[in-house]
Amino acid sequence: MIKAVVFDMFETLVSLFDGRRYFSEDIAVDLGVEHMAFRKAWHETEDARTMGKMTLEEGINYGFKCN
C-alpha cells in the first residue's frame, strides 16, 4: 500500500538556475534573450505554471518576449 508520494515541482529539489544541465541560461541563449531578463520573466509566470493556468511552453514563450 502506498502511504506517501514525494515529487519535485518547480525547484524544490532541482533548480533551474544551478548545475550543468539545460536550464535557464541555456534556454535564454537558445531563445536569443538576456539570461537575467529570461529568469525574471520565468519567475513572473511561476504561479500560473504551478496552478496549471499556463503550460511550460507558454512560460518559455513569455520568457522569449522578455527582451
C-alpha positions in Angstrom: 0.0 0.0 0.0 1.3 3.4 -0.9 1.4 5.7 2.1 3.1 8.8 0.6 4.3 10.2 -2.7 7.2 12.6 -2.9 7.9 14.6 -6.1 9.9 17.7 -7.1 7.8 20.5 -8.5 9.4 23.7 -9.7 12.8 24.0 -7.9 12.0 22.1 -4.7 14.9 19.7 -5.2 16.2 20.5 -8.7 16.9 24.2 -9.6 16.6 25.7 -13.0 19.4 28.1 -12.1 22.2 25.9 -10.8 24.1 22.9 -12.2 25.1 22.0 -15.7 22.0 20.7 -17.3 19.7 22.5 -19.8 18.5 25.3 -17.5 17.6 29.0 -17.7 20.9 30.2 -19.0 20.8 27.6 -21.8 17.2 28.4 -22.6 17.9 32.1 -22.8 20.8 31.5 -25.2 18.6 29.3 -27.4 15.9 32.0 -27.4 18.4 34.8 -28.0 17.4 36.7 -24.9 19.4 38.0 -21.9 19.6 35.4 -19.1 18.6 37.7 -16.2 15.6 39.0 -18.2 14.5 35.5 -19.0 15.0 34.4 -15.4 12.8 37.4 -14.2 10.1 36.5 -16.8 10.2 32.8 -15.8 9.6 33.7 -12.1 6.8 36.1 -13.1 5.0 33.0 -14.6 5.7 30.6 -11.8 2.3 30.9 -10.1 0.4 30.4 -13.4 2.5 27.4 -14.4 2.3 25.9 -10.9 -1.5 26.2 -10.9 -1.9 24.8 -14.4 -3.1 28.1 -15.8 -0.1 28.3 -18.1 1.9 25.5 -19.8 5.6 25.1 -19.7 5.7 26.1 -23.4 3.7 29.3 -22.7 6.1 30.1 -19.9 9.0 29.8 -22.2 7.3 31.8 -24.9 6.6 34.5 -22.2 10.3 34.5 -21.4 11.2 34.8 -25.1 9.3 38.0 -25.2 11.2 39.5 -22.2 13.7 41.5 -24.3 
